[in-house]
Amino acid sequence: MTDRRLVRISLLTALAPAVWGSTYLVTTEFLPPDRPLLASTLRALPAGLILLLLTRVLPRGIWWVRATVLGVLNIGAFFYFLFLAAYHLPGGVAALVMTVQPMIVLLLGAVLLGARIRLLHIGACALAAAGVALLVLQPQAGLDGVGVLAGLLGAACMASGIVLTKRWGRPEEVSLLAFTGWQLTVGGLVLLPVTLLGEPLPERLTWTNVGGFAYLGIIGALLAYVVWFNGIARLPALAASFLSFASPLCATVLGYLFMGQTLGPLQLLGAAGVVGAVVLAQRGAGEPPASAAEGGRHGDDEEHEHEHGRHDAVSGLGVHPSSLTAPPTAPAPRPVPPPGPGAA
């Protein structure tokens, strides 16, 4: 993968966690108070059902199991542990705990994908953790055992989802929209009973609330996760994992712009550290994967991509929009030239 193409895909993929960073602002300003599980369910389930209706493709065979596992890890369990950590920890501490995610991806990638553990990537993990600490950690932040455990489990879920998505890819005949719809639907169905049992429904909803839920479902889930899974398929697992740091960075910037929060010198230094860690993580990302599993069916091999004629409209890489909803078509076979005079 060329450096320019890597930068394009990385910037596009970073839009997803950047959008997720706006969730705090939307939740506090537009949604009913104290309804995190409801927000999670309405963020995942309607978007997943819409994609299923658009694509009308269901898993087959082993993909029923794989789609369930990925949906639970990437959506259902991740959302639950994320909000549980938010309940028990200050936002800065929760974000700091989640910075272990790239290290988990690094270890799982070595085991499941055959990826090399490089000293540069370990340094990037440490730099990212320090940057997030400076960015969001406040002096009055406290620790809570349940919150810390929930944050670690949430990071483990997302890291496992990234690595397994890279390892399994997606079925040949399934579009990116259908693949995303499977996971959002599974995640929403997992969250639904937890929400009904764990939270009372709001007595009334305003149009502001409806707009907030619509934003979370359409922008924060449907579009963002299509972009995210497209990026995971095309980027090395660790490089994609580091892009999630765009979330606390965006949340901090939005807090400064719209909620009257201040940005001091240490926070600006932390933001620079986060950006530097992401840049370090992308170095060497254009190298071929250590194993075929690392690249996946939609991995980094441009020659493989051209062979299958795969183009995702979301990526903006000069591709055909029909690939999002229609199965890929194999290229016409090339004619075999006649043997030359010196052929045996």
Beta strands, then each sheet from edge to edge (+ up, - down):
end
